[in-house]
């Protein structure tokens, strides 16, 4: 799949022919321990995008849980029924990914000694990137407001309900937000869903300035504005400290901004599952370019304003999601792990877990940081000192590819190239050294599979602190468009990222109350 216009994250390949083949090494008389190299044979005919949605692997269920479907934009499972614009190229995706993760890294270590100055040198704060952040985010549909009795579908006349809002999922932001009327272009960007109109929702109300909810915005706060006509008419505010409506501001990694009124209304997650007084940003203006595929962001960070925190009383301090293959559907679950038909699938024993780390360098509570300890390629542990991972690794739903310390990345690249030495490297799509954002090459280990019916790919596993071993799906989570789907961080000991390419088909459980992250393979 070498086309520059291939859909988001359509990674090679999609059909497994043989689960594994094993080659014994070092087996001697007397039953010496064997070391096995493991490979997967895959079919190259599925390099191209799939046009049929395979849907959910199973309908999620479980006690004290609720869920919504999770999709990739540009996939046949996308909730949008109208034609999508042309998808971005892989190079555009990766440029945006490096810009975004560099900014997240700066914010995570903002104002704390020990962060590297070369982060700013490699990834400038004002990048020349023309693609839109929303183009690469996982998306789900939620309901906002009280105008449609909880339905997320169109009404009988085919008009879109005010509730239906397709939102990007982001674990590195705390404030949920959507675009709201009044918001004429170019003040706002055109979107597929109808703009939310708070004047048509009987339950909508601006958060008063001086209220505890407004003060809790912290760095997301953006001052106060005069009382809205809606609040004057309804006389909702009873706070003696209120002198107007509370305003919010969310600044994204590449200079884009969403700002407007901080509001409360009913959040509908699924028919029969609603939350009163859900707090979110009602955006009346954006800066920069956003994709019309989504109406805003459903934020799942660790802060007090996120969806996780606002629903914790009902579902506990846990959520999970499964990043789907490009031609399938996944899910986002509040309340923790789901049951997919196996009675034990939502039990702790079905997950491998690693603790959330308390890292003195990461001062922002929004982020979920774990620690890698090693990498296995073809069944063999790479010779990488665990200390190089000590900067921590961020679990991130929006990061595209996994970023490793340079020492670990070079070891992975060498082992992968050795295992793939029977295939011709593609110097057109890759080079022998990675290039920072804005360069022509980012992934540096690419192969030309033209004319081949099958390829044999080594298995790759990530080994986390505490002994959790996560076997990556060899058909989707190891390579993108014929290239090894990993990149290095600016320096050893820098904050790394687990990208959503590597998370594919795993249910990733964020059990914030228990302070751990779990992985269950084959969930979607």
C-alpha positions as CSV (number, residue, x, y, z in Angstrom):
1,X,0.0,0.0,0.0
2,X,2.2,2.7,-1.3
3,X,-0.3,5.3,-2.4
4,X,0.1,8.7,-0.7
5,X,-3.7,9.0,-0.5
6,X,-4.3,5.8,1.5
7,X,-6.7,6.1,4.4
8,X,-5.6,6.7,8.0
9,X,-3.6,3.9,9.5
10,X,-4.3,1.3,6.9
11,X,-1.4,-0.8,8.0
12,X,0.1,-3.9,6.5
13,X,-1.4,-6.4,6.2
14,X,-4.9,-7.5,7.2
15,X,-5.2,-11.2,6.9
16,X,-3.3,-13.8,8.8
17,X,-2.4,-17.0,6.9
18,X,-0.3,-18.7,9.5
19,X,-0.3,-17.9,13.2
20,X,3.4,-18.6,13.7
21,X,6.4,-20.6,12.7
22,X,9.1,-21.4,15.2
23,X,12.7,-22.1,14.7
24,X,14.6,-23.6,17.6
25,X,18.0,-22.1,18.4
26,X,20.6,-23.3,20.9
27,X,18.7,-26.5,21.8
28,X,21.3,-29.0,23.1
29,X,21.3,-32.5,24.5
30,X,19.9,-32.8,28.0
31,X,16.9,-30.5,27.3
32,X,18.8,-27.2,27.2
33,X,16.4,-24.3,27.1
34,X,15.2,-23.4,23.6
35,X,15.0,-19.9,22.3
36,X,12.4,-19.6,19.5
37,X,12.1,-17.0,16.8
38,X,8.5,-16.3,16.0
39,X,7.1,-15.0,12.7
40,X,3.7,-14.5,11.1
41,X,3.0,-15.1,7.4
42,X,0.5,-12.5,6.0
43,X,-1.2,-12.0,2.7
44,X,-0.2,-8.9,0.7
45,X,-3.5,-8.8,-1.2
46,X,-4.9,-7.0,1.8
47,X,-2.5,-4.1,1.7
48,X,-5.2,-2.1,0.0
49,X,-8.0,-0.3,1.9
50,X,-11.0,-2.5,2.7
51,X,-14.4,-1.2,1.5
52,X,-16.6,-3.3,3.8
53,X,-17.0,-2.6,7.5
54,X,-16.6,-5.8,9.6
55,X,-18.2,-4.2,12.6
56,X,-17.7,-5.1,16.2
57,X,-16.1,-8.4,17.1
58,X,-18.8,-8.8,19.8
59,X,-21.4,-6.6,21.5
60,X,-19.8,-5.3,24.7
61,X,-21.6,-5.9,28.0
62,X,-20.9,-6.0,31.7
63,X,-22.2,-4.8,35.0
64,X,-22.0,-1.1,35.9
65,X,-20.6,-0.2,32.5
66,X,-21.8,1.7,29.5
67,X,-20.1,2.0,26.1
68,X,-20.2,3.7,22.7
69,X,-18.8,2.4,19.3
70,X,-15.3,3.7,18.4
71,X,-14.3,4.3,14.8
72,X,-11.4,5.6,12.7
73,X,-12.1,8.5,10.3
74,X,-12.1,7.5,6.6
75,X,-12.9,3.9,7.5
76,X,-16.0,2.1,6.1
77,X,-17.2,1.9,9.7
78,X,-17.2,5.7,10.1
79,X,-20.6,7.0,11.4
80,X,-20.7,9.6,8.6
81,X,-23.0,8.5,5.7
82,X,-21.9,11.2,3.3
83,X,-18.7,11.1,1.3
84,X,-15.5,12.1,3.1
85,X,-12.8,14.3,1.8
86,X,-9.6,12.7,0.5
87,X,-7.7,11.2,3.3
88,X,-4.3,12.6,4.3
89,X,-1.1,10.9,3.2
90,X,1.1,8.9,5.6
91,X,3.7,11.6,5.5
92,X,1.1,14.2,6.6
93,X,-0.1,11.9,9.4
94,X,3.4,11.4,10.7
95,X,4.4,15.1,10.5
96,X,1.3,16.0,12.5
97,X,2.0,13.2,14.9
98,X,5.5,14.4,15.7
99,X,4.4,18.0,16.1
100,X,1.6,17.0,18.4
101,X,3.6,14.6,20.6
102,X,6.5,17.1,20.9
103,X,4.0,19.7,22.3
104,X,2.5,17.2,24.7
105,X,5.9,16.3,25.9
106,X,6.7,20.0,26.5
107,X,3.4,20.5,28.4
108,X,3.9,17.3,30.5
109,X,7.3,18.5,31.7
110,X,6.4,22.3,31.6
111,X,8.4,24.3,34.1
112,X,10.2,21.4,35.6
113,X,13.9,21.0,35.6
114,X,15.4,18.2,33.5
115,X,13.4,18.6,30.3
116,X,15.6,18.7,27.2
117,X,16.1,21.9,25.2
118,X,16.5,19.8,22.1
119,X,12.8,19.0,22.1
120,X,12.1,22.6,20.9
121,X,15.0,22.3,18.5
122,X,13.7,19.2,16.9
123,X,10.0,20.1,16.9
124,X,9.4,23.9,16.8
125,X,6.4,25.3,18.7
126,X,5.1,26.9,15.5
127,X,5.3,24.1,12.9
128,X,4.5,24.4,9.2
129,X,1.9,21.6,9.1
130,X,-1.1,22.0,6.9
131,X,-3.1,18.9,8.1
132,X,-5.8,18.9,10.7
133,X,-5.5,17.3,14.1
134,X,-9.0,15.9,13.9
135,X,-8.1,13.9,10.8
136,X,-6.3,11.3,12.9
137,X,-8.3,11.0,16.1
138,X,-10.5,8.1,17.1
139,X,-14.1,9.2,17.1
140,X,-17.4,8.3,18.9
141,X,-20.9,9.8,18.8
142,X,-22.4,11.3,22.0
143,X,-25.6,13.2,22.8
144,X,-25.6,16.7,24.2
145,X,-28.7,18.5,25.3
146,X,-32.4,17.6,25.9
147,X,-33.9,18.2,22.5
148,X,-34.5,14.6,21.3
149,X,-35.4,12.4,24.3
150,X,-32.1,10.6,24.3
151,X,-32.1,9.5,20.7
152,X,-28.8,9.7,18.8
153,X,-30.5,9.1,15.4
154,X,-32.2,11.3,12.9
155,X,-35.8,12.3,13.5
156,X,-38.7,11.0,11.4
157,X,-38.2,13.8,8.8
158,X,-34.6,13.0,8.4
159,X,-33.4,16.2,10.1
160,X,-30.4,15.7,12.4
161,X,-31.2,15.8,16.1
162,X,-29.5,18.4,18.2
163,X,-28.0,15.7,20.4
164,X,-25.9,13.8,17.8
165,X,-22.3,15.0,18.0
166,X,-19.4,12.9,16.7
167,X,-16.4,13.8,18.8
168,X,-12.7,12.9,18.8
169,X,-11.4,10.9,21.8
170,X,-8.3,12.3,23.5
171,X,-6.6,11.1,26.7
172,X,-4.3,14.1,26.9
173,X,-6.9,16.8,27.3
174,X,-9.3,17.4,30.2
175,X,-12.0,19.7,28.8
176,X,-14.7,18.2,26.6
177,X,-16.0,20.7,24.0
178,X,-18.2,21.0,20.9
179,X,-18.9,23.8,18.5
180,X,-22.1,25.8,19.4
181,X,-24.3,28.4,17.9
182,X,-23.7,31.3,17.3
183,X,-20.6,30.3,15.4
184,X,-20.5,31.5,11.8
185,X,-17.5,30.7,9.5
186,X,-14.7,31.5,9.6
187,X,-15.1,32.0,13.3
188,X,-15.9,28.3,13.4
189,X,-15.1,25.5,11.0
190,X,-17.8,23.7,9.0
191,X,-18.8,20.3,10.5
192,X,-20.9,17.3,9.4
193,X,-23.1,17.4,12.5
194,X,-25.6,20.2,13.0
195,X,-24.1,22.8,15.4
196,X,-25.4,22.5,18.9
197,X,-27.8,25.3,19.8
198,X,-28.0,25.8,23.6
199,X,-31.1,27.9,23.2
200,X,-33.0,24.9,21.9
201,X,-32.0,22.6,24.8
202,X,-34.2,23.1,27.9
203,X,-31.4,21.8,30.2
204,X,-28.5,24.0,29.0
205,X,-27.0,26.6,31.3
206,X,-23.8,28.5,31.4
207,X,-21.5,27.9,34.4
208,X,-21.5,31.1,36.5
209,X,-18.3,33.0,37.1
210,X,-17.1,32.7,40.6
211,X,-18.6,29.2,40.9
212,X,-16.5,26.2,42.1
213,X,-16.7,24.6,38.6
214,X,-15.4,27.7,37.0
215,X,-12.5,28.1,39.4
216,X,-11.7,24.4,38.9
217,X,-10.8,25.1,35.2
218,X,-7.4,26.3,36.3
219,X,-5.2,26.9,33.2
220,X,-8.3,26.1,31.0
221,X,-10.1,29.2,32.4
222,X,-10.5,32.2,30.1
223,X,-12.1,34.9,32.2
224,X,-15.8,35.9,32.2
225,X,-18.3,37.4,29.8
226,X,-21.5,39.2,30.3
227,X,-24.5,37.0,31.2
228,X,-26.0,35.4,28.1
229,X,-29.5,36.2,27.0
230,X,-30.4,32.6,27.7
231,X,-29.3,32.8,31.3
232,X,-31.1,36.1,31.8
233,X,-34.3,34.6,30.4
234,X,-34.0,31.5,32.5
235,X,-32.5,33.2,35.5
236,X,-30.5,30.0,36.1
237,X,-27.6,31.6,38.1
238,X,-28.1,31.9,41.9
239,X,-24.5,32.4,42.8
240,X,-23.9,35.7,44.6
241,X,-20.3,35.6,43.2
242,X,-21.5,35.4,39.6
243,X,-20.9,38.4,37.5
244,X,-21.2,36.7,34.1
245,X,-20.6,33.4,32.2
246,X,-17.5,31.3,32.8
247,X,-15.3,31.1,29.7
248,X,-12.8,28.3,28.8
249,X,-9.9,28.0,26.4
250,X,-8.3,24.8,25.1
251,X,-4.9,25.3,23.2
252,X,-3.8,22.4,21.0
253,X,-0.3,21.3,20.1
254,X,0.1,23.2,16.7
255,X,-1.3,26.6,17.7
256,X,-5.0,25.8,17.2
257,X,-7.4,27.0,19.9
258,X,-11.0,26.4,20.9
259,X,-12.7,28.9,23.2
260,X,-16.1,29.9,24.3
261,X,-18.6,29.4,27.2
262,X,-18.3,26.7,29.8
263,X,-21.7,25.1,30.1
264,X,-23.7,22.3,31.6
265,X,-26.3,20.1,29.9
266,X,-27.4,16.5,29.6
267,X,-24.8,14.0,28.2
268,X,-26.4,11.0,26.5
269,X,-23.9,8.1,26.1
270,X,-26.4,5.6,24.9
271,X,-30.2,5.3,25.0
272,X,-31.1,5.1,28.7
273,X,-27.7,6.3,29.9
274,X,-27.6,10.0,30.6
275,X,-25.8,12.4,32.9
276,X,-27.3,15.6,34.2
277,X,-25.2,18.8,34.5
278,X,-22.3,17.5,32.4
279,X,-19.8,20.2,32.1
280,X,-18.3,21.0,28.6
281,X,-17.0,23.8,26.5
282,X,-19.4,25.5,24.1
283,X,-17.1,26.8,21.4
284,X,-18.0,30.0,19.7
285,X,-14.6,30.4,17.9
286,X,-11.6,28.4,16.9
287,X,-8.1,29.4,15.7
288,X,-6.5,27.2,13.1
289,X,-7.9,24.5,10.9
290,X,-10.0,21.6,12.3
291,X,-11.6,18.8,10.4
292,X,-15.4,18.8,9.9
293,X,-15.4,15.0,10.6
294,X,-15.9,15.9,14.2
295,X,-17.8,18.5,16.3
296,X,-15.2,18.7,19.0
297,X,-13.3,16.6,21.6
298,X,-14.5,14.1,24.3
299,X,-11.7,14.4,26.7
300,X,-10.5,11.5,28.9
301,X,-7.5,13.0,30.7
302,X,-6.9,12.6,34.4
303,X,-8.1,16.1,35.4
304,X,-11.3,17.0,37.3
305,X,-13.1,18.3,34.2
306,X,-12.8,15.2,32.0
307,X,-15.5,12.6,31.1
308,X,-13.8,10.1,33.3
309,X,-13.9,12.4,36.4
310,X,-17.4,13.6,35.8
311,X,-18.8,10.0,35.5
312,X,-16.6,8.5,38.2
313,X,-19.4,8.5,40.8
314,X,-21.6,6.3,38.6
315,X,-19.0,4.1,36.9
316,X,-15.9,4.3,39.1
317,X,-12.6,5.8,38.2
318,X,-11.9,3.6,35.2
319,X,-12.5,3.4,31.4
320,X,-11.3,1.2,28.6
321,X,-11.2,1.3,24.8
322,X,-10.3,-0.9,21.9
323,X,-8.6,0.7,18.9
324,X,-10.0,-1.1,15.9
325,X,-8.4,-2.2,12.7
326,X,-9.2,0.3,9.9
327,X,-12.0,-1.8,8.5
328,X,-13.6,-2.7,11.9
329,X,-15.3,-1.0,14.8
330,X,-14.0,-0.7,18.4
331,X,-15.5,0.6,21.6
332,X,-15.1,3.1,24.4
333,X,-16.3,1.8,27.8
334,X,-16.9,3.7,31.0
335,X,-16.7,1.7,34.1
336,X,-13.7,-0.4,33.0
337,X,-13.3,-3.5,31.0
338,X,-16.2,-5.0,29.0
339,X,-17.5,-8.5,28.6
340,X,-17.5,-9.7,24.9
341,X,-19.3,-13.0,25.4
342,X,-16.5,-14.7,27.4
343,X,-17.6,-14.8,31.0
344,X,-14.0,-14.2,32.1
345,X,-13.2,-11.5,29.6
346,X,-13.7,-8.6,32.0
347,X,-12.0,-10.3,35.0
348,X,-8.6,-9.0,36.1
349,X,-6.9,-12.3,35.1
350,X,-7.7,-11.7,31.4
351,X,-5.5,-8.6,31.3
352,X,-1.8,-8.1,31.7
353,X,-1.2,-5.0,33.8
354,X,1.4,-2.4,34.5
355,X,1.3,0.3,37.2
356,X,0.7,4.0,36.4
357,X,4.0,5.7,37.4
358,X,4.4,8.7,39.6
359,X,7.2,10.5,37.7
360,X,8.7,13.6,39.3
361,X,9.4,15.0,35.9
362,X,5.7,14.8,34.8
363,X,4.0,17.5,36.8
364,X,0.6,17.5,34.9
365,X,-2.0,15.1,36.4
366,X,-3.8,14.9,33.0
367,X,-1.3,12.3,31.6
368,X,-1.2,8.5,32.1
369,X,2.4,7.5,32.3
370,X,3.7,3.9,32.4
371,X,7.2,2.4,32.0
372,X,8.6,0.2,29.3
373,X,11.3,-2.2,30.4
374,X,12.1,-4.1,27.2
375,X,11.2,-5.2,23.6
376,X,11.0,-8.6,22.1
377,X,11.6,-9.2,18.4
378,X,10.9,-12.7,17.0
379,X,10.8,-14.0,20.5
380,X,14.1,-12.6,21.6
381,X,14.6,-9.8,24.2
382,X,16.6,-6.9,22.8
383,X,19.8,-6.0,24.7
384,X,18.6,-2.6,25.9
385,X,19.3,-1.4,29.5
386,X,15.9,-0.8,31.2
387,X,17.3,2.5,32.5
388,X,16.9,4.1,29.1
389,X,13.1,3.9,29.5
390,X,13.2,5.7,32.9
391,X,11.8,9.0,31.4
392,X,8.4,7.2,31.2
393,X,6.1,6.4,28.4
394,X,2.7,8.1,27.8
395,X,-0.4,6.1,27.0
396,X,-2.0,8.3,24.3
397,X,-5.2,7.6,22.3
398,X,-4.2,10.2,19.7
399,X,-0.5,9.5,19.2
400,X,-0.1,7.6,15.9
401,X,3.1,5.6,16.2
402,X,5.1,4.5,19.3
403,X,8.1,6.6,20.2
404,X,11.0,4.9,21.8
405,X,14.3,6.1,23.3
406,X,16.9,6.2,20.6
407,X,19.0,3.4,22.1
408,X,15.9,1.1,22.2
409,X,14.8,2.2,18.7
410,X,18.2,1.5,17.1
411,X,18.1,-2.0,18.7
412,X,14.6,-2.6,17.5
413,X,15.5,-1.4,14.0
414,X,18.6,-3.6,13.7
415,X,16.7,-6.7,14.9
416,X,13.8,-6.0,12.6
417,X,16.0,-5.4,9.6
418,X,17.9,-8.6,10.3
419,X,14.7,-10.6,10.5
420,X,13.4,-9.0,7.2
421,X,16.7,-9.2,5.3
422,X,15.1,-11.4,2.7
423,X,13.1,-8.5,1.5
424,X,14.2,-5.5,-0.6
425,X,14.2,-2.2,1.3
426,X,12.3,0.7,-0.3
427,X,14.5,3.8,-0.4
428,X,11.7,5.8,-1.9
429,X,9.5,5.7,1.2
430,X,12.3,5.3,3.7
431,X,15.9,6.3,4.4
432,X,18.7,5.1,6.6
433,X,18.0,7.8,9.2
434,X,14.8,9.3,10.5
435,X,14.1,13.0,9.8
436,X,12.4,15.5,12.2
437,X,8.9,16.9,11.3
438,X,9.0,18.9,8.1
439,X,11.5,16.5,6.5
440,X,10.7,14.1,3.6
441,X,11.4,10.9,5.6
442,X,10.1,9.9,9.0
443,X,9.8,6.1,9.0
444,X,13.3,4.8,8.1
445,X,12.8,1.0,7.7
446,X,10.5,0.4,4.7
447,X,10.1,-2.5,2.3
448,X,9.0,-3.0,-1.3
449,X,6.6,-5.9,-1.3
450,X,5.4,-5.4,-4.9
451,X,4.8,-8.7,-6.7
452,X,4.7,-10.8,-3.5
453,X,1.7,-12.8,-2.4
454,X,2.8,-13.3,1.2
455,X,5.4,-11.8,3.5
456,X,6.8,-13.1,6.8
457,X,6.9,-10.6,9.6
458,X,8.7,-11.1,12.9
459,X,6.5,-10.7,16.0
460,X,7.2,-7.7,18.2
461,X,6.2,-7.5,21.9
462,X,6.4,-4.6,24.4
463,X,7.5,-5.5,27.9
464,X,6.3,-3.2,30.7
465,X,7.3,-2.7,34.3
466,X,5.8,-5.4,36.4
467,X,6.2,-8.1,33.8
468,X,3.3,-7.3,31.4
469,X,4.1,-8.5,27.9
470,X,1.9,-7.1,25.1
471,X,2.2,-9.0,21.9
472,X,1.5,-6.6,19.0
473,X,-0.9,-7.6,16.2
474,X,1.5,-8.4,13.4
475,X,-1.1,-7.6,10.7
476,X,-1.8,-4.1,11.9
477,X,0.4,-2.9,14.7
478,X,4.0,-3.5,13.5
479,X,4.1,-1.9,10.1
480,X,2.4,1.0,8.3
481,X,2.4,1.0,4.5
482,X,5.4,-1.4,4.4
483,X,7.4,0.6,7.0
484,X,8.3,-0.3,10.6
485,X,5.8,1.8,12.6
486,X,8.1,3.2,15.4
487,X,10.2,6.4,15.7
488,X,12.8,7.6,18.2
489,X,12.3,10.3,20.8
490,X,14.7,13.2,20.7
491,X,17.0,11.6,23.4
492,X,17.2,8.7,25.8
493,X,15.3,9.3,29.1
494,X,12.8,11.6,27.2
495,X,9.1,10.9,27.6
496,X,8.0,8.3,25.0
497,X,4.6,7.4,23.6
498,X,2.5,4.3,23.0
499,X,0.8,5.1,19.8
500,X,-2.7,3.9,18.7
501,X,-1.2,1.9,15.9
502,X,0.5,-0.4,18.5
503,X,-2.7,-0.4,20.6
504,X,-4.8,-1.8,17.8
505,X,-7.1,-4.8,18.6
506,X,-6.2,-4.6,22.4
507,X,-8.7,-3.5,25.0
508,X,-6.7,-0.9,26.9
509,X,-8.0,-0.6,30.5
510,X,-7.2,2.7,32.4
511,X,-8.0,1.7,36.0
512,X,-7.1,5.0,37.5
513,X,-8.5,4.1,40.9
514,X,-6.2,1.1,41.1
515,X,-3.3,3.0,39.5
516,X,-2.7,0.6,36.6
517,X,-3.2,0.1,32.9
518,X,-4.2,-3.3,31.5
519,X,-4.1,-4.9,28.1
520,X,-6.3,-7.6,26.7
521,X,-5.5,-8.8,23.1
522,X,-8.0,-9.6,20.4
523,X,-10.8,-7.5,21.8
524,X,-11.9,-5.8,18.6
